[in-house]
Amino acid sequence: MTGDLSAVKCIVINLLRAKDRLQAIAGQFNKLDIDFETLEATDWRDLNEQDYEHVDRDARDKEGRRALSPGMVACHLSHRRAIADVASGVPDLAAIFEDDVALAPNIGSVLQTLQQAYSAGTNFDLVFLHRNKTYLRYMVLETIDENVKLGITKYSDWGAHGYVISKPAARKLLNRYPRIIHRCDHTLHAYWESGLEVFSLQEPVVSHGNEAGDHSFLQEGSRQRVHWSVPKLPRRAASVLREEILKRRYFRQKLKRAKLAT
């Protein structure tokens, strides 16, 4: 893996026992001549009490949320380690990928364009390379070139299949969330809480699923997740309402800033 198509550091999160996934995504990177490095994912089967101490159970309880499943905790820990690697590393920009994704043929040039735009001062902290809620309205907010446009799904998307994150944003995320409160993708997408400039590509270059199959390691431990607590439902309803209000407020602010910049 000695290609130089993209100046963006690429990190692939891979579970040690998911060798077929590593083989599948490595084949894609090699075919595209893009360098990458692997980060060993946390396995939910190996979680210990020290790992669970990273979860802010009081904060979740305050919002009426039920406990995260072991798979969710392990997934978030894996992404936190990748983000911490970016925060303490040399490159100012890095791309983080889960190992069960498919890469578009033009991903190298897109990463290179994002690197050049960031170096030139384009204001973004985190750019998702995938889009899941394609049935919802999507607004372009920043045009980098004719092929790379940044925008946002109304009011947010989900998933952490692949994303580009800057070193300052990685540090800010870790400082903002010293412990785990939400699912990983919720934390990354929640620009209304983190204060980050979060976007997604108009034309995604990452999609979920590859030739390794569709087995979900995340869902393996889902049966261990506790059920909803009826007494907590009023707190959960209040938390959801607060979040929906913040989403809309910050979404409108994003649109307003984009219009003022044009």
Sequence and secondary structure as in RCSB ss.txt:
>XXXX:A:sequence
MTGDLSAVKCIVINLLRAKDRLQAIAGQFNKLDIDFETLEATDWRDLNEQDYEHVDRDARDKEGRRALSPGMVAC
HLSHRRAIADVASGVPDLAAIFEDDVALAPNIGSVLQTLQQAYSAGTNFDLVFLHRNKTYLRYMVLETIDENVKL
GITKYSDWGAHGYVISKPAARKLLNRYPRIIHRCDHTLHAYWESGLEVFSLQEPVVSHGNEAGDHSFLQEGSRQR
VHWSVPKLPRRAASVLREEILKRRYFRQKLKRAKLAT
>XXXX:A:secstr
    S  SEEEEEE TT HHHHHHHHHHHHHHT   EEEE   GGG  HHHHTTB HHHHHHTT     HHHHHH
HHHHHHHHHHHHHSS SEEEEEESSEEE TTHHHHHHHHHHHHHTT   SEEES  S TTS EEEEEESSSS EE
EEESS     SEEEEEHHHHHHHHHH SSB S HHHHHH HHHH   EEEESS SEEE BTTB   SGGGGGGGS
    GGGHHHHHHHHHHHHHHHHHHHHHHHHHHHHH 
